[in-house]
Amino acid sequence: MSDETAAVQRFQVDLSGMVDLLSRHLYSGPQVYVRELLQNGVDAITARRKSDPTAAARITITVSDGLVEVHDTGAGLTVTEARELLATIGRSSKRDPMLGLGRTEYIGQFGIGMLAAFMIASRIEVTSRSTSDGAVPIRWVGHDDGTFEVEEIADADAPDSGTRVRLVARPDMAEWVSLETVSALAREYGSFLPFPVVIEAPDHDPVAVSRPELPWKATYASDAARAAALRAYCEQELGFTPLAHIDLEVPLAGVSGVAFVLPQSVTAGSHAHRVYVKRILLNARTEGLLPEWAFFVRVVADTALSPTASREALHDDEILEATREQLGAQLRAWARRTLTNGSETARTFISTHHLALRSLAVSDAEMLELVAQILPYETTDGLLTLADVSRQGELLYTTTTEAYRRVATVARAQGLIVVNAGYVYDAEIIQKLGQSGWVVRELGSGDLVQVLGELEPSRTAEVAEATVAARLVLASEDCDVIVREFEPRGVPSILLRDREGDFQRGLRSERAQHGGAWGDLLGSLAEPEAVPTRTLVLNDSAPVARQLLDATGEVFDAGLKSLYLSAVMLAGEGLRPSEIDAMNNALSVLLSASLRGTEQ
C-alpha cells in the first residue's frame, strides 16, 4: 500500500448540503435561527459572569433592511476560538476539555448555532472582543458556499464588549428577518430570560421582550393576586381560562413550573406543554414531560433537562423518567387534596375530567380508592359512587351499557342496585377494586331471576302447560321461558342473558357453520346443548303476558315470538333478516286474529 493511499484524510463537508439537512431533518424550520443566536448569547454571558458576576448582561437584536444583528455582552472570542468554534460543526466552547461532556450551566453548541443561521443567511459576520487578557478583537465572516475568513481588527471596529453577529438574509428569506417576525420570535424564545433582551430598529423605540421573573416565581400581594396573575398569564399565553393551577417543582432536575387545569375535556394522548431549558423556550408543544394519564393539564415549566440534538424536544433518558414520576406524584397529591373537599372546583373538575381520573385509577392504587369515593356512576338507584354502592352490600355491575339498559327498568323496580360499568375504564376499575378486597361481581341472569317474584303454586300449575309450549316455540332460538311476577307491570317480558351465555351461543353458532376438526374443537368448549343460553321471563303481572298465557294455537306462537323479538330489540340487538321476517309474520297472525274477533 502506498503512502498516498494510506494517508489519513478529513471528510469534505458540503455546507449547502448540511444546511439543507438541518432545515429538513434536524430543525422544525428556519425560525429556530433566532433561538440558536439567543442561546449563544446567553451562554457567552453566563461564561463571562462566572469570572465577573457584576458584568453587564444584555442581548440587543437590531433589525434593518434585510439585516439582523444580535449583540451580547458575553465573554467574546479570540481569533483562535473563532477559527476552531465557528467553522467546526458540532464544536462547542462549553465542553469539558478533559471529559468532553457538556457543562450543565450552558445550553447549546456554538458551531451548530452558527450553522443554523445559514438556513436564512447567505453571509454571517461575527465581530467579537474577548475578555481574555491581551486578546485582540476579531472579525469572522462565513459564506453559504462553505468558505470563511477570520482576522484581527482594530478596536474601533469591534463592539465595546462581547460578540455581535450580523446576518445577511437571502432574498427568498426576507420574511424571516422582518421586524415583526424577529420581534415575535425573540419574544417567543426569550421572554423568560432573566436579563434584558431588547429589539431595536430604525424609527422605532427599543422594545424589551424579556421579563426578570418567572410568573410562578414572582412575589404577589396575596394568594388571590397570584392566582389572578397566573390565570391571566394562562389566558394570554395558552389561550384558555384554567379551572385551577398546580405548582410543580423537581429541584434535582431543575424543574420549576405550573400546571393549568383545562376547562374542557380532551382525548387521552394530548400532552403538549410549554417547556423552557435554562429560560430559553425548547418547544411550545413539548411531549413526554408528564405521565400519559395527565392529559387534563397544560404545563409551563423551566427545566435543566437535556434536550435532543435539535433542542426542540426533551431527551428521553432516566432523568426525564424520574422527573415524570415526580411530577405525576405532585398531580396525584393535588387531586387527593382538592377533589375530596366538596368545593366548586372539585365538582367542576370531576364532571369535566372524569375520564382522566378513570385512566389514572387504572394505573394507581391510591387514585383507585379516591375515584371509588368521588366519581358518580350510573346505577339503578340513581347516580352513586362505587363506595356508596358497596356500603349496601355486594357490588353488582354490567360490563356493557346495553346489558345495563336491558335489566335496568326491572332491576330498579325490584330494588336491585346494578352499576353500569359499560364506559371506558369502568369495568377495569371495579375489577381492580375486587382484587383489592371489595366484594364485586358481574351481574348474571340468575341474579335478576332471584329477585323476581315466584308465582303462587296454584298459578304455577295453571300456566305450566303454556310454559312448556312456550319453551318448544323458542327452542330453536336457544332460549328458555319462565313465568314470574315483577314490576313494572307495563313490561310484559324481559330477556335475560349474560356474558357466559353469549359466549356459549357464539360457540354453537360457529360450530353449526363449520364442521370437521374446527367444529369438534368448538364443541369441546361448549356447554351441553340442553342448556339454553338465554331466558325469556314473562311477567304474569302484565295484562299482555297473562292474555298470551291464556291463548292457544297460532295466536300463542305469534304472540310469544313477538314478545321475544321485542325483548331482543330492547336488549340493544338488531334483528337479523330472518328475525325481521318472523316478526312480520307474527304481527300478521295477531292482526288477522284481532280482525276476526272484531268481525265476530
Helices and strands as residue ranges (DSSP letters): H 3-6, H 15-21, I 22-26, H 32-51, E 59-64, E 67-72, H 79-86, H 110-117, E 121-129, E 138-143, E 148-152, G 155-157, E 162-169, G 171-177, H 179-190, E 197-201, E 204-208, H 223-237, E 245-250, G 251-253, E 255-261, E 273-277, E 280-286, E 297-303, H 318-338, H 344-363, H 365-374, E 376-379, E 382-385, H 386-391, E 395-398, H 401-413, E 418-420, H 426-435, E 440-442, H 445-451, H 457-473, G 475-477, E 479-484, E 493-496, H 499-513, H 516-525, E 534-539, H 543-550, H 553-570, H 577-599
